[in-house]
Amino acid sequence: MTRRVQLREVAHARAGDKGNRSNVSVWVFDPRHYPAVKAQLTAERVKQAYPRLIEGRVVRYELDRLHGLNFVMEDALEGGVNGSLNLDSHGKSWSYLLLALEVEVE
């Protein structure tokens, strides 16, 4: 039986930035949830979830042995630290945004 939960219930995340590029790593707490999260949390889904915030492409890197996914989002910081009036030009909010997405897990 599966249940729908916010990603934050089964994973945590860390974010970083470089210029106008944000980097978010998602780490699944329980390895048994990793296949479901990996199948559902795709680069396409992340881009579709935040079309007004991510102007460039999203690339996902898989760290299967560590039960983690790393997302690199280009043109996602409104110009970056030096080029934006955004309150979070460093991109730290991206981890919270991704953790708010829902996934189905057993």
N, CA and C atoms as an extended XYZ file, in Angstrom:
318
Properties=species:S:1:pos:R:3:atomname:S:1:resname:S:1:resid:I:1 pbc="F F F"
N         0.843       -1.178        0.000 N   MET     1
C         0.000        0.000        0.000 CA  MET     1
C         0.894        1.250        0.000 C   MET     1
N         0.575        2.189       -0.855 N   THR     2
C         1.371        3.403       -0.927 CA  THR     2
C         0.627        4.566       -0.282 C   THR     2
N         1.407        5.554        0.089 N   ARG     3
C         0.834        6.783        0.654 CA  ARG     3
C         1.536        7.970        0.029 C   ARG     3
N         0.816        9.061       -0.068 N   ARG     4
C         1.356       10.292       -0.656 CA  ARG     4
C         1.816       11.196        0.479 C   ARG     4
N         3.097       11.599        0.429 N   VAL     5
C         3.676       12.437        1.485 CA  VAL     5
C         4.502       13.546        0.849 C   VAL     5
N         4.729       14.593        1.620 N   GLN     6
C         5.693       15.589        1.156 CA  GLN     6
C         7.075       14.960        1.258 C   GLN     6
N         7.923       15.301        0.329 N   LEU     7
C         9.264       14.726        0.281 CA  LEU     7
C         9.996       14.892        1.603 C   LEU     7
N         9.737       15.999        2.318 N   ARG     8
C        10.435       16.250        3.590 CA  ARG     8
C        10.192       15.164        4.635 C   ARG     8
N         9.131       14.360        4.453 N   GLU     9
C         8.860       13.282        5.408 CA  GLU     9
C         9.779       12.086        5.216 C   GLU     9
N        10.379       11.966        4.035 N   VAL    10
C        11.237       10.813        3.757 CA  VAL    10
C        12.658       11.194        3.360 C   VAL    10
N        12.941       12.524        3.308 N   ALA    11
C        14.273       12.956        2.851 CA  ALA    11
C        14.615       14.329        3.423 C   ALA    11
N        15.883       14.666        3.333 N   HIS    12
C        16.325       16.026        3.668 CA  HIS    12
C        17.133       16.545        2.485 C   HIS    12
N        17.446       17.819        2.502 N   ALA    13
C        18.135       18.411        1.352 CA  ALA    13
C        19.101       19.493        1.803 C   ALA    13
N        20.069       19.744        0.940 N   ARG    14
C        21.046       20.830        1.138 CA  ARG    14
C        21.162       21.571       -0.179 C   ARG    14
N        21.317       22.880       -0.112 N   ALA    15
C        21.392       23.684       -1.325 CA  ALA    15
C        22.668       24.516       -1.351 C   ALA    15
N        23.096       24.828       -2.547 N   GLY    16
C        24.240       25.698       -2.747 CA  GLY    16
C        24.035       26.485       -4.022 C   GLY    16
N        24.973       27.328       -4.356 N   ASP    17
C        24.832       28.149       -5.545 CA  ASP    17
C        26.183       28.532       -6.108 C   ASP    17
N        26.167       28.900       -7.359 N   LYS    18
C        27.333       29.460       -8.036 CA  LYS    18
C        26.792       30.312       -9.165 C   LYS    18
N        26.937       31.610       -9.036 N   GLY    19
C        26.391       32.506      -10.045 CA  GLY    19
C        24.879       32.421      -10.082 C   GLY    19
N        24.323       32.134      -11.244 N   ASN    20
C        22.881       32.034      -11.428 CA  ASN    20
C        22.430       30.579      -11.459 C   ASN    20
N        23.234       29.702      -10.879 N   ARG    21
C        22.967       28.266      -10.875 CA  ARG    21
C        22.795       27.799       -9.434 C   ARG    21
N        21.717       27.053       -9.203 N   SER    22
C        21.473       26.493       -7.872 CA  SER    22
C        21.688       24.991       -7.911 C   SER    22
N        22.169       24.466       -6.821 N   ASN    23
C        22.480       23.054       -6.687 CA  ASN    23
C        21.779       22.537       -5.433 C   ASN    23
N        20.952       21.501       -5.578 N   VAL    24
C        20.249       20.935       -4.423 CA  VAL    24
C        20.479       19.434       -4.395 C   VAL    24
N        20.939       18.946       -3.261 N   SER    25
C        21.090       17.513       -3.050 CA  SER    25
C        19.983       17.035       -2.138 C   SER    25
N        19.312       15.962       -2.549 N   VAL    26
C        18.219       15.365       -1.776 CA  VAL    26
C        18.700       14.007       -1.291 C   VAL    26
N        18.591       13.775        0.016 N   TRP    27
C        19.087       12.546        0.628 CA  TRP    27
C        17.929       11.823        1.314 C   TRP    27
N        17.642       10.618        0.869 N   VAL    28
C        16.534        9.835        1.401 CA  VAL    28
C        16.959        9.190        2.720 C   VAL    28
N        16.098        9.335        3.735 N   PHE    29
C        16.414        8.785        5.063 CA  PHE    29
C        16.504        7.264        5.049 C   PHE    29
N        15.482        6.603        4.513 N   ASP    30
C        15.385        5.144        4.543 CA  ASP    30
C        15.653        4.620        3.127 C   ASP    30
N        16.680        3.790        2.960 N   PRO    31
C        17.017        3.287        1.620 CA  PRO    31
C        15.851        2.623        0.883 C   PRO    31
N        14.887        2.088        1.599 N   ARG    32
C        13.765        1.429        0.914 CA  ARG    32
C        12.879        2.436        0.177 C   ARG    32
N        12.939        3.723        0.539 N   HIS    33
C        12.162        4.748       -0.154 CA  HIS    33
C        12.896        5.326       -1.370 C   HIS    33
N        14.181        5.055       -1.465 N   TYR    34
C        14.973        5.657       -2.539 CA  TYR    34
C        14.469        5.326       -3.948 C   TYR    34
N        14.151        4.066       -4.265 N   PRO    35
C        13.673        3.795       -5.626 CA  PRO    35
C        12.425        4.597       -6.002 C   PRO    35
N        11.507        4.751       -5.083 N   ALA    36
C        10.286        5.512       -5.363 CA  ALA    36
C        10.589        6.989       -5.558 C   ALA    36
N        11.438        7.528       -4.701 N   VAL    37
C        11.811        8.941       -4.826 CA  VAL    37
C        12.563        9.152       -6.135 C   VAL    37
N        13.478        8.269       -6.451 N   LYS    38
C        14.260        8.381       -7.689 CA  LYS    38
C        13.348        8.335       -8.915 C   LYS    38
N        12.350        7.478       -8.887 N   ALA    39
C        11.438        7.356      -10.032 CA  ALA    39
C        10.557        8.591      -10.207 C   ALA    39
N        10.194        9.225       -9.109 N   GLN    40
C         9.239       10.333       -9.168 CA  GLN    40
C         9.870       11.717       -9.202 C   GLN    40
N        11.009       11.876       -8.586 N   LEU    41
C        11.651       13.192       -8.506 CA  LEU    41
C        12.646       13.336       -9.654 C   LEU    41
N        12.119       13.600      -10.823 N   THR    42
C        12.937       13.718      -12.028 CA  THR    42
C        13.304       15.175      -12.273 C   THR    42
N        14.266       15.376      -13.139 N   ALA    43
C        14.641       16.740      -13.531 CA  ALA    43
C        13.454       17.442      -14.184 C   ALA    43
N        12.711       16.716      -14.998 N   GLU    44
C        11.551       17.283      -15.667 CA  GLU    44
C        10.491       17.725      -14.663 C   GLU    44
N        10.272       16.913      -13.641 N   ARG    45
C         9.273       17.263      -12.635 CA  ARG    45
C         9.666       18.516      -11.864 C   ARG    45
N        10.930       18.618      -11.509 N   VAL    46
C        11.407       19.797      -10.786 CA  VAL    46
C        11.213       21.041      -11.651 C   VAL    46
N        11.595       20.953      -12.908 N   LYS    47
C        11.433       22.101      -13.814 CA  LYS    47
C         9.962       22.464      -13.979 C   LYS    47
N         9.094       21.473      -14.132 N   GLN    48
C         7.660       21.722      -14.309 CA  GLN    48
C         7.011       22.276      -13.041 C   GLN    48
N         7.536       21.908      -11.891 N   ALA    49
C         6.955       22.374      -10.630 CA  ALA    49
C         7.190       23.865      -10.398 C   ALA    49
N         8.279       24.393      -10.942 N   TYR    50
C         8.648       25.795      -10.696 CA  TYR    50
C         9.031       26.502      -12.001 C   TYR    50
N         8.112       26.571      -12.963 N   PRO    51
C         8.459       27.128      -14.281 CA  PRO    51
C         8.829       28.607      -14.261 C   PRO    51
N         8.328       29.358      -13.315 N   ARG    52
C         8.645       30.789      -13.265 CA  ARG    52
C         9.961       31.061      -12.550 C   ARG    52
N        10.441       30.084      -11.795 N   LEU    53
C        11.676       30.268      -11.041 CA  LEU    53
C        12.898       29.689      -11.753 C   LEU    53
N        12.685       28.621      -12.509 N   ILE    54
C        13.793       27.972      -13.217 CA  ILE    54
C        13.670       28.330      -14.691 C   ILE    54
N        14.536       29.210      -15.145 N   GLU    55
C        14.481       29.637      -16.548 CA  GLU    55
C        15.351       28.775      -17.449 C   GLU    55
N        16.313       28.077      -16.878 N   GLY    56
C        17.211       27.229      -17.660 CA  GLY    56
C        16.882       25.764      -17.482 C   GLY    56
N        17.846       24.937      -17.830 N   ARG    57
C        17.629       23.493      -17.740 CA  ARG    57
C        17.910       22.977      -16.331 C   ARG    57
N        17.392       21.784      -16.062 N   VAL    58
C        17.638       21.093      -14.802 CA  VAL    58
C        18.311       19.769      -15.147 C   VAL    58
N        19.416       19.486      -14.470 N   VAL    59
C        20.128       18.229      -14.666 CA  VAL    59
C        20.136       17.491      -13.333 C   VAL    59
N        19.808       16.208      -13.380 N   ARG    60
C        19.820       15.394      -12.164 CA  ARG    60
C        20.977       14.410      -12.220 C   ARG    60
N        21.719       14.340      -11.121 N   TYR    61
C        22.788       13.359      -10.962 CA  TYR    61
C        22.366       12.392       -9.863 C   TYR    61
N        22.586       11.115      -10.087 N   GLU    62
C        22.150       10.087       -9.147 CA  GLU    62
C        23.335        9.562       -8.347 C   GLU    62
N        23.158        9.481       -7.048 N   LEU    63
C        24.171        8.929       -6.150 CA  LEU    63
C        23.550        7.711       -5.477 C   LEU    63
N        23.376        6.653       -6.255 N   ASP    64
C        22.615        5.491       -5.814 CA  ASP    64
C        23.143        4.848       -4.534 C   ASP    64
N        24.432        4.732       -4.412 N   ARG    65
C        24.984        4.070       -3.219 CA  ARG    65
C        24.771        4.888       -1.945 C   ARG    65
N        24.551        6.188       -2.119 N   LEU    66
C        24.305        7.076       -0.972 CA  LEU    66
C        22.834        7.429       -0.821 C   LEU    66
N        21.987        6.909       -1.725 N   HIS    67
C        20.541        7.174       -1.723 CA  HIS    67
C        20.260        8.662       -1.852 C   HIS    67
N        20.952        9.279       -2.811 N   GLY    68
C        20.798       10.713       -3.014 CA  GLY    68
C        20.656       11.107       -4.471 C   GLY    68
N        20.066       12.270       -4.661 N   LEU    69
C        19.912       12.867       -5.983 CA  LEU    69
C        20.419       14.296       -5.905 C   LEU    69
N        21.177       14.702       -6.909 N   ASN    70
C        21.697       16.064       -6.946 CA  ASN    70
C        21.119       16.765       -8.177 C   ASN    70
N        20.483       17.909       -7.950 N   PHE    71
C        19.875       18.677       -9.028 CA  PHE    71
C        20.657       19.961       -9.242 C   PHE    71
N        21.016       20.218      -10.489 N   VAL    72
C        21.663       21.468      -10.863 CA  VAL    72
C        20.658       22.213      -11.731 C   VAL    72
N        20.255       23.395      -11.262 N   MET    73
C        19.236       24.187      -11.934 CA  MET    73
C        19.875       25.465      -12.460 C   MET    73
N        19.882       25.613      -13.766 N   GLU    74
C        20.514       26.777      -14.390 CA  GLU    74
C        19.516       27.923      -14.514 C   GLU    74
N        20.019       29.139      -14.435 N   ASP    75
C        19.178       30.340      -14.507 CA  ASP    75
C        18.026       30.231      -13.518 C   ASP    75
N        18.366       29.939      -12.274 N   ALA    76
C        17.350       29.697      -11.254 CA  ALA    76
C        17.448       30.659      -10.070 C   ALA    76
N        18.304       31.673      -10.184 N   LEU    77
C        18.491       32.578       -9.046 CA  LEU    77
C        18.309       34.043       -9.429 C   LEU    77
N        17.535       34.279      -10.468 N   GLU    78
C        17.249       35.643      -10.925 CA  GLU    78
C        18.519       36.479      -11.098 C   GLU    78
N        19.551       35.857      -11.614 N   GLY    79
C        20.802       36.568      -11.852 CA  GLY    79
C        21.903       36.244      -10.861 C   GLY    79
N        21.595       35.642       -9.744 N   GLY    80
C        22.605       35.273       -8.757 CA  GLY    80
C        22.831       36.341       -7.703 C   GLY    80
N        23.758       36.097       -6.820 N   VAL    81
C        24.017       36.949       -5.662 CA  VAL    81
C        24.284       38.395       -6.052 C   VAL    81
N        25.106       38.607       -7.040 N   ASN    82
C        25.481       39.970       -7.405 CA  ASN    82
C        24.547       40.624       -8.412 C   ASN    82
N        23.645       39.855       -9.010 N   GLY    83
C        22.809       40.415      -10.059 CA  GLY    83
C        21.328       40.412       -9.777 C   GLY    83
N        20.923       40.140       -8.537 N   SER    84
C        19.505       40.000       -8.244 CA  SER    84
C        19.101       40.808       -7.018 C   SER    84
N        17.859       41.249       -7.022 N   LEU    85
C        17.274       41.881       -5.837 CA  LEU    85
C        16.521       40.866       -4.992 C   LEU    85
N        16.565       39.611       -5.404 N   ASN    86
C        15.898       38.519       -4.708 CA  ASN    86
C        16.426       38.419       -3.277 C   ASN    86
N        15.526       38.215       -2.321 N   LEU    87
C        15.944       38.091       -0.918 CA  LEU    87
C        16.779       36.847       -0.667 C   LEU    87
N        16.616       35.823       -1.503 N   ASP    88
C        17.380       34.590       -1.340 CA  ASP    88
C        18.199       34.333       -2.594 C   ASP    88
N        19.051       35.236       -2.932 N   SER    89
C        19.829       35.075       -4.154 CA  SER    89
C        20.869       33.964       -4.048 C   SER    89
N        21.079       33.431       -2.854 N   HIS    90
C        21.997       32.300       -2.682 CA  HIS    90
C        21.323       30.966       -2.971 C   HIS    90
N        20.006       30.924       -3.048 N   GLY    91
C        19.308       29.699       -3.411 CA  GLY    91
C        19.031       28.737       -2.280 C   GLY    91
N        19.189       29.154       -1.044 N   LYS    92
C        18.957       28.227        0.068 CA  LYS    92
C        17.499       27.777        0.168 C   LYS    92
N        16.580       28.589       -0.317 N   SER    93
C        15.162       28.208       -0.287 CA  SER    93
C        14.850       27.044       -1.214 C   SER    93
N        15.720       26.768       -2.167 N   TRP    94
C        15.457       25.681       -3.093 CA  TRP    94
C        15.308       24.342       -2.382 C   TRP    94
N        16.043       24.117       -1.319 N   SER    95
C        15.884       22.840       -0.620 CA  SER    95
C        14.478       22.724       -0.041 C   SER    95
N        13.936       23.808        0.489 N   TYR    96
C        12.579       23.783        1.034 CA  TYR    96
C        11.541       23.601       -0.065 C   TYR    96
N        11.768       24.216       -1.221 N   LEU    97
C        10.826       24.079       -2.330 CA  LEU    97
C        10.766       22.635       -2.823 C   LEU    97
N        11.925       22.005       -2.974 N   LEU    98
C        11.925       20.614       -3.419 CA  LEU    98
C        11.313       19.691       -2.372 C   LEU    98
N        11.609       19.944       -1.099 N   LEU    99
C        11.061       19.092       -0.043 CA  LEU    99
C         9.551       19.237        0.108 C   LEU    99
N         8.966       20.265       -0.479 N   ALA   100
C         7.513       20.450       -0.435 CA  ALA   100
C         6.790       19.620       -1.498 C   ALA   100
N         7.519       19.102       -2.474 N   LEU   101
C         6.892       18.282       -3.501 CA  LEU   101
C         6.406       16.970       -2.898 C   LEU   101
N         5.337       16.437       -3.467 N   GLU   102
C         4.777       15.187       -2.953 CA  GLU   102
C         5.300       13.989       -3.739 C   GLU   102
N         5.470       12.875       -3.026 N   VAL   103
C         5.868       11.609       -3.629 CA  VAL   103
C         5.020       10.505       -3.021 C   VAL   103
N         4.923        9.400       -3.738 N   GLU   104
C         4.226        8.231       -3.213 CA  GLU   104
C         5.260        7.211       -2.764 C   GLU   104
N         5.122        6.764       -1.517 N   VAL   105
C         6.033        5.771       -0.964 CA  VAL   105
C         5.229        4.678       -0.287 C   VAL   105
N         5.864        3.539       -0.074 N   GLU   106
C         5.196        2.439        0.635 CA  GLU   106
C         5.346        2.590        2.123 C   GLU   106
